[in-house]
Amino acid sequence: MLIHRLSPSAAEVIQVPADASLRIDQSALESLLQTHASHRLVLGTFNAGSNVTGLREDVPGVTRLLHHYKGLVAWDAAAAAPHVASKSVARRVRCNRRANG
């Protein structure tokens, strides 16, 4: 269910500007988070990287920033996942090796 389609007033969508390196401007993001700190729910959704430009976002840094302001964050890693090592994937591989002898 897409709540923003059912009730346009249920959510406010705010675009975070890019910095000079075309990544998420974390200073601007922090300013937006401070401005909207009183909101009941803050949810950030971002692309982890681009398979076109090769740019990767600072996933840990942006995530820490959202969490600091009690926000939730969702990352779309579809374009970046084939090009970066995933700690969770590496953990699963180690666990499977242990379980299978």
C-alpha positions as CSV (number, residue, x, y, z in Angstrom):
1,M,0.0,0.0,0.0
2,L,1.3,3.4,-0.9
3,I,0.1,5.8,1.8
4,H,1.1,8.9,-0.2
5,R,-1.3,7.8,-3.0
6,L,-4.2,7.3,-0.6
7,S,-3.7,10.5,1.3
8,P,-1.4,13.1,-0.2
9,S,-1.4,15.1,3.0
10,A,-0.1,12.0,5.0
11,A,3.5,12.6,4.0
12,E,5.8,15.4,2.9
13,V,8.5,14.5,0.4
14,I,11.7,16.6,0.6
15,Q,14.5,16.2,-1.8
16,V,18.0,16.4,-0.2
17,P,20.4,18.3,-2.4
18,A,23.7,16.9,-3.7
19,D,27.1,18.2,-2.6
20,A,29.9,19.2,-5.0
21,S,30.9,15.6,-5.5
22,L,27.2,14.7,-6.4
23,R,26.7,12.7,-3.3
24,I,24.1,13.4,-0.5
25,D,24.9,16.7,1.1
26,Q,25.1,15.6,4.7
27,S,25.2,19.2,6.0
28,A,21.9,20.0,4.1
29,L,20.5,16.7,5.3
30,E,21.3,17.5,8.9
31,S,19.7,20.9,8.6
32,L,16.5,19.3,7.2
33,L,16.5,16.8,10.0
34,Q,16.8,19.6,12.6
35,T,14.0,21.5,10.9
36,H,11.7,18.5,10.9
37,A,12.7,17.0,14.2
38,S,9.2,17.5,15.7
39,H,7.6,15.3,13.1
40,R,6.2,12.1,14.3
41,L,8.1,10.0,11.7
42,V,11.1,10.9,9.6
43,L,12.0,8.3,6.9
44,G,15.0,8.8,4.5
45,T,15.1,6.7,1.3
46,F,18.3,6.8,-0.8
47,N,20.2,5.0,-3.5
48,A,23.4,3.4,-2.1
49,G,25.2,4.0,-5.4
50,S,25.0,4.3,-9.2
51,N,26.0,1.7,-11.7
52,V,26.1,4.5,-14.3
53,T,28.3,7.0,-12.6
54,G,30.1,4.7,-10.2
55,L,29.4,7.0,-7.3
56,R,28.7,5.4,-3.9
57,E,27.0,7.1,-1.0
58,D,28.4,7.2,2.5
59,V,25.8,4.6,3.7
60,P,27.1,4.4,7.3
61,G,27.5,8.2,7.7
62,V,24.0,9.0,6.4
63,T,22.5,6.1,8.4
64,R,24.1,7.4,11.6
65,L,22.8,10.9,10.9
66,L,19.2,9.7,10.4
67,H,19.4,7.5,13.5
68,H,20.8,10.4,15.5
69,Y,17.6,12.4,14.8
70,K,15.4,9.3,15.5
71,G,14.8,8.8,11.8
72,L,14.5,5.6,9.8
73,V,16.5,5.0,6.7
74,A,15.9,2.6,3.7
75,W,18.6,2.0,1.1
76,D,18.1,0.9,-2.5
77,A,21.2,-1.1,-3.2
78,A,20.1,-2.7,-6.4
79,A,22.5,-0.8,-8.6
80,A,25.4,-0.8,-6.1
81,A,25.2,-4.3,-4.7
82,P,27.0,-6.1,-7.5
83,H,29.9,-3.7,-7.3
84,V,30.5,-3.5,-3.5
85,A,31.2,-6.1,-0.8
86,S,28.4,-6.7,1.6
87,K,29.2,-7.4,5.2
88,S,25.9,-9.2,5.6
89,V,26.6,-11.4,2.6
90,A,30.1,-12.2,4.0
91,R,28.6,-13.1,7.4
92,R,26.1,-15.5,5.8
93,V,28.9,-17.2,3.8
94,R,30.9,-17.7,7.0
95,C,27.9,-19.0,8.9
96,N,27.0,-21.4,6.0
97,R,30.6,-22.7,5.9
98,R,30.5,-23.4,9.6
99,A,27.1,-25.2,9.4
100,N,28.2,-27.3,6.5
101,G,31.5,-28.4,8.1
